[in-house]
């Protein structure tokens, strides 16, 4: 048996669209592959908006612990250590969600996985909101007279942690399912912009939670967090399932119905449907699903790109800036209230800009600009603290610090904040998308926890050194993007995946 037969072949239908001399995809290809040239329909826009609600939920969860801290500590008499557990357990939930998300989405479908994650988030927010709500209230019902601890479930402060854990599991699933779902339903010429709505919604969720949390009680803030969960839970009943998942499980009739809804009732979907079916059948015939299949050499480049981009995002310091933004500014001598407002504006503006740039300039150029900006931003922030430690330029170091932070936040928002999610959704074939997504998301959540946990220790060790470390990692990220990350703009998912496998075959010859 030949090497190609052992490792899996590329569909002949797609093989002709691959440049065998250069593995980087030609964005000017005239291929009429899946999703090419399709127009935007109401169903597509509605489906995408329902999906990206999930990252608004994500933003709510990320932003909740900061404005809720004083209220929870005062009302429930928690220690700072207990509250720290409450804040950090979200990441543990994310790790659990990342372990299960890929297999779940492959077994029950993308839409059903949304329902599971929304239900977990909804229960979690309610558990947080009603923690100790019955503390001190008398119960006269006979049932409670026979219970030794009638209100222990509601009174227990651990219901906070349980709720936060459930929310973490829910958003851990959403972090995988939504980018995959959006990428699988959108035409190639609009895929980048639709997927970057994710980053915009996440930033909006964080910002809105900060604003509302400054004027209302933490219980009400948790109840408000249930609203986007309910919106997505109900809205998911009215959106089509991913055509590519339907092809994977052999539901070809349902695939065509879903694709027709997404592309419009008068659109000719025959070629797109045929190419999705042919490529999926080719994947299913030449390989088996699962972790064992994932670690074949032909998928090494895709895994390296997916994991590498998440490593740059997380170890480049994202959660260090996000979780400890106020304390960084206060240490630098800049008003945290002013900095928070300015940073929120910069984040939203840059996210909106990225929507218009992603499908015009491509993924790689924006990633190169983004990683370079993160390197410059962290270096500038580190320089401000270095000067401060030597008592030099005390008048300008606060301005230098906020400038570096804003450059970092703006740079993440225009590229690294959303594009790795797009590329992760684009590069893995349908037969390994589940385990690959779980692996990449697990790595991302683990990196998130490591950075969040170590930041204070590193900052205490050297307030300047921690940012120089982040700058160095972002600098390495520039090289990584330039050398390994393919351009996927304007290419059908099947073309991208076939091209990466073809690159493996060329390297193996």
C-alpha positions as CSV (number, residue, x, y, z in Angstrom):
1,X,0.0,0.0,0.0
2,X,1.3,3.5,-0.9
3,X,2.0,6.1,1.7
4,X,-1.0,8.2,0.5
5,X,-3.3,5.2,0.9
6,X,-2.0,4.6,4.4
7,X,-2.3,8.2,5.5
8,X,-5.5,9.2,3.7
9,X,-6.0,10.7,0.3
10,X,-7.2,14.0,-0.9
11,X,-10.5,14.1,-2.7
12,X,-9.9,14.3,-6.5
13,X,-12.6,17.0,-6.7
14,X,-10.5,19.2,-4.5
15,X,-7.1,18.1,-5.5
16,X,-7.2,20.1,-8.7
17,X,-7.7,23.3,-6.7
18,X,-4.5,22.8,-4.7
19,X,-1.3,24.4,-5.8
20,X,1.2,21.5,-5.5
21,X,4.2,23.8,-5.9
22,X,3.3,26.2,-3.0
23,X,1.3,25.1,0.0
24,X,0.2,28.7,0.8
25,X,-3.3,29.2,-0.7
26,X,-3.7,31.6,-3.6
27,X,-6.4,34.0,-2.7
28,X,-7.1,34.8,-6.3
29,X,-8.0,31.2,-7.2
30,X,-11.0,30.9,-9.5
31,X,-12.2,27.7,-7.9
32,X,-15.9,27.5,-7.4
33,X,-15.6,25.5,-4.2
34,X,-18.0,25.2,-1.4
35,X,-19.5,28.4,-0.3
36,X,-18.0,30.5,-3.0
37,X,-19.6,33.8,-4.0
38,X,-22.8,33.2,-2.0
39,X,-24.8,36.2,-0.8
40,X,-25.8,37.1,2.7
41,X,-29.4,36.1,3.5
42,X,-31.7,36.9,6.5
43,X,-31.4,33.3,7.7
44,X,-27.6,33.4,7.7
45,X,-27.5,36.7,9.5
46,X,-30.1,35.6,12.1
47,X,-28.3,32.3,12.7
48,X,-24.9,34.1,13.1
49,X,-26.4,36.6,15.6
50,X,-28.0,33.8,17.6
51,X,-24.7,32.0,17.7
52,X,-22.5,34.9,18.7
53,X,-24.8,35.5,21.7
54,X,-22.7,32.7,23.2
55,X,-19.7,34.9,23.3
56,X,-21.7,37.7,24.9
57,X,-22.3,35.0,27.6
58,X,-18.6,34.4,27.6
59,X,-17.9,38.1,28.1
60,X,-20.4,38.3,30.9
61,X,-18.8,35.4,32.7
62,X,-15.3,36.9,32.3
63,X,-16.3,40.3,33.5
64,X,-18.6,39.3,36.4
65,X,-16.1,38.7,39.2
66,X,-14.6,42.2,39.2
67,X,-17.8,44.4,39.8
68,X,-19.4,41.7,42.0
69,X,-16.4,41.3,44.4
70,X,-17.3,43.9,47.0
71,X,-21.0,43.0,47.2
72,X,-20.3,39.3,47.6
73,X,-17.6,39.7,50.2
74,X,-19.8,42.0,52.3
75,X,-23.1,40.2,52.0
76,X,-21.9,36.6,52.3
77,X,-18.9,37.4,54.6
78,X,-16.5,35.4,52.4
79,X,-12.8,35.6,52.9
80,X,-10.6,36.9,50.2
81,X,-9.2,33.4,49.6
82,X,-12.7,32.0,49.2
83,X,-13.6,34.7,46.7
84,X,-10.4,34.0,44.8
85,X,-11.5,30.4,44.5
86,X,-14.9,31.6,43.2
87,X,-13.2,33.8,40.6
88,X,-10.6,31.2,39.4
89,X,-13.0,28.2,39.3
90,X,-14.4,29.5,36.0
91,X,-11.2,28.5,34.4
92,X,-11.4,25.0,35.8
93,X,-14.9,24.7,34.4
94,X,-13.5,25.9,31.0
95,X,-11.0,23.1,31.1
96,X,-13.8,20.5,31.7
97,X,-15.8,22.0,28.9
98,X,-12.8,21.9,26.6
99,X,-12.3,18.2,27.3
100,X,-15.9,17.3,26.3
101,X,-16.8,19.9,23.7
102,X,-15.4,18.2,20.6
103,X,-16.9,14.8,21.2
104,X,-20.2,16.3,22.3
105,X,-20.5,18.5,19.2
106,X,-19.7,15.5,16.9
107,X,-22.1,13.1,18.6
108,X,-25.2,15.3,19.1
109,X,-24.5,18.1,16.7
110,X,-23.5,21.8,16.9
111,X,-27.0,23.0,17.7
112,X,-27.7,20.5,20.5
113,X,-24.3,21.3,22.0
114,X,-25.5,24.9,22.2
115,X,-28.6,23.8,24.2
116,X,-26.4,21.8,26.6
117,X,-24.0,24.8,27.2
118,X,-26.8,27.3,27.6
119,X,-28.6,25.1,30.1
120,X,-25.4,24.8,32.1
121,X,-24.8,28.6,32.0
122,X,-28.4,29.3,33.0
123,X,-28.4,26.9,36.0
124,X,-25.0,28.4,37.0
125,X,-26.1,32.0,36.9
126,X,-29.2,31.1,39.0
127,X,-27.1,29.2,41.5
128,X,-24.9,32.3,41.9
129,X,-27.8,34.7,42.2
130,X,-29.7,32.7,44.8
131,X,-26.7,31.7,47.0
132,X,-27.7,32.0,50.6
133,X,-30.9,33.7,49.6
134,X,-32.9,31.9,52.3
135,X,-30.4,32.5,55.1
136,X,-32.2,33.4,58.3
137,X,-35.7,33.0,56.9
138,X,-38.0,30.8,59.1
139,X,-39.5,27.7,57.6
140,X,-42.7,26.4,59.1
141,X,-43.5,23.6,56.6
142,X,-43.5,20.2,58.3
143,X,-41.0,18.9,55.8
144,X,-38.3,21.3,57.1
145,X,-39.0,20.2,60.7
146,X,-37.7,16.8,60.0
147,X,-34.6,18.0,58.2
148,X,-31.6,18.6,60.3
149,X,-30.1,21.1,57.8
150,X,-33.1,22.4,55.9
151,X,-31.4,25.2,54.0
152,X,-27.9,23.8,53.7
153,X,-28.0,23.6,49.9
154,X,-29.1,27.2,49.4
155,X,-27.1,28.6,52.4
156,X,-23.9,26.9,51.5
157,X,-21.4,29.5,50.1
158,X,-20.2,26.7,47.9
159,X,-23.3,27.2,45.7
160,X,-21.4,30.3,44.4
161,X,-18.5,28.0,43.3
162,X,-20.9,25.4,41.9
163,X,-22.6,28.1,39.8
164,X,-19.4,29.5,38.6
165,X,-18.1,26.1,37.7
166,X,-21.2,25.3,35.7
167,X,-20.9,28.6,33.8
168,X,-17.2,27.8,33.2
169,X,-18.2,24.4,31.7
170,X,-20.8,26.0,29.6
171,X,-18.5,28.7,28.1
172,X,-15.8,26.1,27.6
173,X,-18.2,24.3,25.3
174,X,-19.3,27.5,23.6
175,X,-15.7,28.6,23.0
176,X,-15.3,25.6,20.6
177,X,-18.8,25.1,19.2
178,X,-19.6,28.7,18.1
179,X,-16.5,29.4,15.9
180,X,-16.9,26.0,14.3
181,X,-20.6,26.5,13.7
182,X,-20.2,30.0,12.3
183,X,-17.3,28.8,10.0
184,X,-19.3,25.9,8.7
185,X,-22.4,27.9,7.7
186,X,-21.0,31.0,6.2
187,X,-19.8,31.6,2.6
188,X,-16.0,31.8,2.2
189,X,-16.1,35.5,1.2
190,X,-17.9,36.5,4.4
191,X,-16.6,33.9,6.8
192,X,-13.9,36.1,8.5
193,X,-16.3,39.0,9.2
194,X,-19.0,36.8,10.6
195,X,-16.6,34.9,12.8
196,X,-15.0,38.1,14.1
197,X,-18.4,39.1,15.5
198,X,-17.4,36.7,18.2
199,X,-14.6,38.9,19.4
200,X,-16.9,42.0,19.2
201,X,-19.6,40.3,21.3
202,X,-17.1,39.0,23.9
203,X,-15.7,42.5,24.3
204,X,-19.2,44.0,24.5
205,X,-20.2,41.4,27.2
206,X,-17.2,42.4,29.4
207,X,-17.8,46.1,29.0
208,X,-21.5,46.0,29.6
209,X,-21.0,43.8,32.7
210,X,-18.5,46.3,34.1
211,X,-21.0,49.2,33.5
212,X,-24.1,47.4,34.8
213,X,-22.2,46.0,37.7
214,X,-21.1,49.4,38.9
215,X,-24.8,50.4,39.5
216,X,-26.6,47.3,40.5
217,X,-26.4,44.4,43.1
218,X,-24.4,41.3,42.3
219,X,-27.5,39.1,42.5
220,X,-29.3,41.2,39.8
221,X,-26.1,41.2,37.7
222,X,-26.1,37.4,37.8
223,X,-29.8,37.3,36.8
224,X,-29.0,39.7,33.9
225,X,-26.4,37.1,32.8
226,X,-29.2,34.6,32.2
227,X,-30.8,36.8,29.5
228,X,-28.4,36.0,26.7
229,X,-28.6,32.3,27.7
230,X,-32.3,32.3,27.3
231,X,-32.1,34.2,24.0
232,X,-29.7,31.7,22.5
233,X,-31.5,28.7,24.1
234,X,-34.8,29.7,22.4
235,X,-33.2,31.1,19.2
236,X,-31.4,27.8,18.5
237,X,-34.8,26.2,17.8
238,X,-35.2,28.5,14.8
239,X,-31.8,28.1,13.1
240,X,-30.5,25.3,10.8
241,X,-28.0,22.7,11.9
242,X,-24.5,22.9,10.4
243,X,-24.6,21.4,6.8
244,X,-21.1,19.9,7.3
245,X,-22.1,18.1,10.4
246,X,-25.2,16.8,8.7
247,X,-22.9,15.5,5.9
248,X,-20.6,13.8,8.5
249,X,-23.5,11.8,10.0
250,X,-25.0,10.9,6.6
251,X,-28.1,13.1,6.7
252,X,-27.8,14.3,3.1
253,X,-31.4,15.3,2.7
254,X,-31.3,17.5,5.8
255,X,-28.0,18.9,4.6
256,X,-29.6,20.2,1.4
257,X,-32.5,21.7,3.3
258,X,-30.3,23.4,5.8
259,X,-28.0,24.8,3.0
260,X,-31.0,26.0,1.0
261,X,-32.3,27.9,4.1
262,X,-28.8,29.5,4.6
263,X,-28.2,30.4,1.0
264,X,-31.8,31.5,0.0
265,X,-34.7,29.7,-1.5
266,X,-33.7,30.7,-5.1
267,X,-30.0,29.9,-4.7
268,X,-28.5,27.0,-6.6
269,X,-26.8,24.9,-3.9
270,X,-26.2,21.7,-5.9
271,X,-22.5,22.2,-6.4
272,X,-21.8,23.3,-2.9
273,X,-23.8,20.5,-1.4
274,X,-22.1,17.9,-3.7
275,X,-18.6,19.2,-2.8
276,X,-19.4,19.1,1.0
277,X,-20.7,15.5,0.6
278,X,-17.8,14.3,-1.5
279,X,-15.2,15.7,0.7
280,X,-16.8,14.4,3.9
281,X,-17.3,11.0,2.5
282,X,-13.6,11.0,1.4
283,X,-12.6,11.8,5.0
284,X,-14.8,9.2,6.5
285,X,-13.6,6.5,4.1
286,X,-9.9,7.1,4.4
287,X,-9.7,7.6,8.2
288,X,-11.4,7.0,11.5
289,X,-12.5,9.6,14.0
290,X,-10.8,10.1,17.3
291,X,-7.6,11.1,19.1
292,X,-5.5,8.3,17.4
293,X,-6.4,9.6,14.0
294,X,-5.6,13.2,15.1
295,X,-2.0,12.4,15.8
296,X,-1.1,11.2,12.4
297,X,1.7,13.2,10.7
298,X,-0.5,14.6,8.0
299,X,-2.4,16.7,10.7
300,X,0.8,17.9,12.4
301,X,0.9,21.3,10.6
302,X,-2.8,22.0,11.4
303,X,-2.3,21.1,15.1
304,X,0.9,23.1,15.3
305,X,-0.9,26.2,13.8
306,X,-3.9,25.8,16.1
307,X,-2.0,25.2,19.3
308,X,0.7,27.8,18.4
309,X,-1.8,30.6,17.9
310,X,-3.5,29.9,21.2
311,X,-0.2,29.8,22.9
312,X,0.7,33.2,21.5
313,X,-2.6,34.6,22.6
314,X,-2.6,33.2,26.2
315,X,1.1,33.3,27.1
316,X,1.5,36.7,25.4
317,X,-0.3,38.0,28.5
318,X,-3.9,38.4,27.6
319,X,-5.4,37.3,30.9
320,X,-2.7,39.2,32.8
321,X,-3.9,42.4,31.3
322,X,-7.6,41.4,31.5
323,X,-7.8,40.1,35.1
324,X,-5.5,42.6,36.7
325,X,-6.1,45.7,34.5
326,X,-7.1,48.0,37.4
327,X,-4.2,46.9,39.7
328,X,-1.7,47.4,36.8
329,X,-2.9,51.0,36.2
330,X,-2.9,51.8,39.9
331,X,0.7,50.5,40.2
332,X,1.6,52.7,37.3
333,X,0.0,55.7,38.9
334,X,-2.8,56.1,36.4
335,X,-6.5,56.4,37.4
336,X,-8.1,53.0,36.8
337,X,-11.6,54.4,36.3
338,X,-10.4,56.6,33.4
339,X,-8.2,53.8,32.0
340,X,-11.1,51.3,32.0
341,X,-13.4,53.6,30.0
342,X,-10.7,54.4,27.5
343,X,-9.6,50.7,27.1
344,X,-13.3,49.7,26.6
345,X,-13.7,52.2,23.8
346,X,-10.4,51.2,22.1
347,X,-11.4,47.5,22.3
348,X,-14.8,48.0,20.7
349,X,-13.5,50.4,18.0
350,X,-10.7,48.0,17.0
351,X,-13.0,45.0,17.0
352,X,-15.4,46.9,14.6
353,X,-12.4,47.8,12.4
354,X,-11.3,44.2,12.2
355,X,-14.8,43.2,10.9
356,X,-14.1,45.3,7.8
357,X,-10.4,44.4,7.4
358,X,-10.4,40.6,7.9
359,X,-11.9,39.6,4.5
360,X,-10.2,42.4,2.6
361,X,-6.6,42.1,3.8
362,X,-6.6,38.5,5.0
363,X,-5.8,36.6,8.2
364,X,-2.0,36.6,8.1
365,X,-1.5,40.4,7.6
366,X,-3.8,41.2,10.5
367,X,-2.1,38.6,12.7
368,X,1.3,40.0,11.9
369,X,0.1,43.5,12.7
370,X,-1.5,42.2,15.9
371,X,1.4,40.2,17.2
372,X,3.8,43.1,16.4
373,X,1.5,45.5,18.2
374,X,1.3,43.2,21.3
375,X,5.1,43.0,21.4
376,X,5.4,46.8,21.2
377,X,2.6,47.3,23.8
378,X,4.1,44.9,26.3
379,X,7.6,46.3,25.8
380,X,6.3,49.9,26.3
381,X,4.4,48.9,29.5
382,X,7.5,47.1,30.8
383,X,9.7,50.1,30.0
384,X,7.4,52.4,32.0
385,X,7.7,50.1,35.1
386,X,11.5,49.9,34.5
387,X,11.8,53.7,34.5
388,X,9.5,53.8,37.6
389,X,11.8,51.4,39.5
390,X,14.8,53.7,38.9
391,X,12.7,56.8,39.7
392,X,13.2,58.2,36.2
393,X,10.6,60.2,34.3
394,X,8.0,60.0,37.1
395,X,5.8,62.5,35.1
396,X,5.7,60.4,31.9
397,X,5.7,56.8,33.2
398,X,1.9,56.7,33.9
399,X,1.2,58.0,30.4
400,X,3.8,55.5,29.0
401,X,2.0,52.7,30.9
402,X,-1.5,53.5,29.7
403,X,-0.2,53.9,26.1
404,X,1.5,50.5,26.2
405,X,-1.7,48.9,27.6
406,X,-3.9,50.5,25.0
407,X,-1.6,49.4,22.2
408,X,-1.7,45.9,23.5
409,X,-5.5,45.8,23.9
410,X,-6.0,47.4,20.5
411,X,-3.6,45.0,18.9
412,X,-5.3,42.0,20.4
413,X,-8.7,43.3,19.3
414,X,-7.7,43.7,15.7
415,X,-6.2,40.2,15.3
416,X,-5.2,37.8,18.0
417,X,-8.5,38.2,19.9
418,X,-10.6,36.6,17.2
419,X,-8.5,35.3,14.2
420,X,-7.1,32.2,16.0
421,X,-10.7,31.1,16.5
422,X,-11.4,31.5,12.8
423,X,-8.3,29.6,11.8
424,X,-9.0,26.8,14.3
425,X,-12.4,26.4,12.8
426,X,-11.0,26.4,9.2
427,X,-8.0,24.1,9.2
428,X,-9.2,20.8,10.7
429,X,-11.1,18.3,8.5
430,X,-14.5,17.2,9.7
431,X,-13.3,13.7,10.8
432,X,-10.9,15.1,13.4
433,X,-12.6,18.4,14.1
434,X,-14.0,17.2,17.4
435,X,-10.8,15.9,19.1
436,X,-8.7,18.7,17.5
437,X,-11.0,21.3,18.8
438,X,-10.9,19.8,22.3
439,X,-7.1,19.6,22.2
440,X,-6.7,23.3,21.1
441,X,-9.3,24.6,23.6
442,X,-7.9,22.5,26.4
443,X,-4.5,24.1,25.7
444,X,-6.0,27.5,25.5
445,X,-7.8,27.2,28.9
446,X,-4.8,25.7,30.5
447,X,-2.7,28.6,29.3
448,X,-5.3,31.0,30.5
449,X,-5.2,29.6,34.0
450,X,-1.4,29.6,34.1
451,X,-1.1,33.2,33.1
452,X,-3.9,34.3,35.5
453,X,-2.4,32.4,38.4
454,X,1.2,33.4,37.8
455,X,0.8,37.1,37.0
456,X,0.8,38.4,40.6
457,X,3.9,36.4,41.4
458,X,5.7,37.6,38.3
459,X,4.6,41.1,38.9
460,X,5.9,41.0,42.5
461,X,9.2,39.5,41.2
462,X,9.6,42.2,38.6
463,X,6.9,44.7,37.6
464,X,8.8,45.4,34.4
465,X,10.1,41.8,33.8
466,X,6.6,40.2,33.4
467,X,5.8,42.6,30.5
468,X,9.2,42.0,28.9
469,X,8.4,38.3,29.0
470,X,5.1,38.9,27.3
471,X,6.8,41.1,24.7
472,X,9.3,38.4,24.0
473,X,6.6,35.7,23.5
474,X,4.6,38.1,21.2
475,X,7.9,38.7,19.2
476,X,8.3,35.0,18.7
477,X,4.7,35.0,17.7
478,X,5.5,37.3,14.8
479,X,8.0,34.7,13.5
480,X,5.6,31.9,14.0
481,X,2.8,33.6,12.0
482,X,5.2,34.6,9.2
483,X,6.7,31.1,8.9
484,X,3.8,28.6,9.6
485,X,0.3,30.2,9.5
486,X,-1.4,29.8,6.1
487,X,-3.6,32.5,4.5
488,X,-7.2,31.2,4.5
489,X,-9.0,34.2,3.2
490,X,-11.4,33.5,0.3
491,X,-10.9,29.7,0.4
492,X,-13.6,27.1,1.1
493,X,-13.0,25.0,4.2
494,X,-12.5,21.8,2.1
495,X,-9.8,23.6,0.0
496,X,-7.9,24.8,3.1
497,X,-7.9,21.4,4.7
498,X,-7.0,19.5,1.5
499,X,-4.1,22.0,1.0
500,X,-2.7,21.4,4.4
501,X,-2.8,17.6,3.9
502,X,-1.2,18.0,0.4
503,X,1.6,20.0,2.0
504,X,2.3,17.0,4.3
505,X,2.4,14.7,1.3
506,X,4.9,17.0,-0.5
507,X,7.1,17.2,2.6
508,X,7.0,13.4,2.9
509,X,8.2,12.7,-0.6
